[in-house]
Amino acid sequence: GDKFWEMETEFLFSKLSEVVIDEAERQASLVFPDGIPKDLITVHIRWGDKFWEMDLAKVEEYVEAVSTILHRRRNGGDNSTANIYLATEDPIAVEHFSNATPPGWKIYTDRTVEELDKFRPKRGNRASHTSKNTKGRAGLVGLGSLLLAMEAQDFVLTTKSNWSRLMNQLRTNIINPRCGNCTSAIDLRPGNW
């Protein structure tokens, strides 16, 4: 159940390996060469083969959710600028999201797209295929990406995806207790666990 997930997540992330921290720092220097923006919003898009398990959220839903966050942050003010970390390993999701956003929104793309693309199968998302072809490096890159995603204060998630669910568990059980509930999330496809 949820309580087990909460305890397991907190245990797994209570002490991180230096290898994982080094990977996150490496990615941060590439993704955010001028430093991580203070007003970062993480958008996690899990498409690939996920359509077998859930009704995929359309790119317009993600854009609308970011607009909602910006509207709330700015008390109904200007939504023409945003700093978004797009957490996805799917190059198609990057293309669709980038094409659907206003020109003033700065999108910082997950390194997994570029670094793992040549190892992905031509069809589907088969993580096991990518992991095998990278001799496990895909897992390390994914964990580094996850740590970057957690730098945001606001999140757009689909918790029917385990990766979004993990982000949400980290947000609610590790980050929020330490910052006085400073984060928020919009869940486009809530998971029932």
Disulfide bonds with the S-S distance in Angstrom:
Cys179-Cys182 2.01
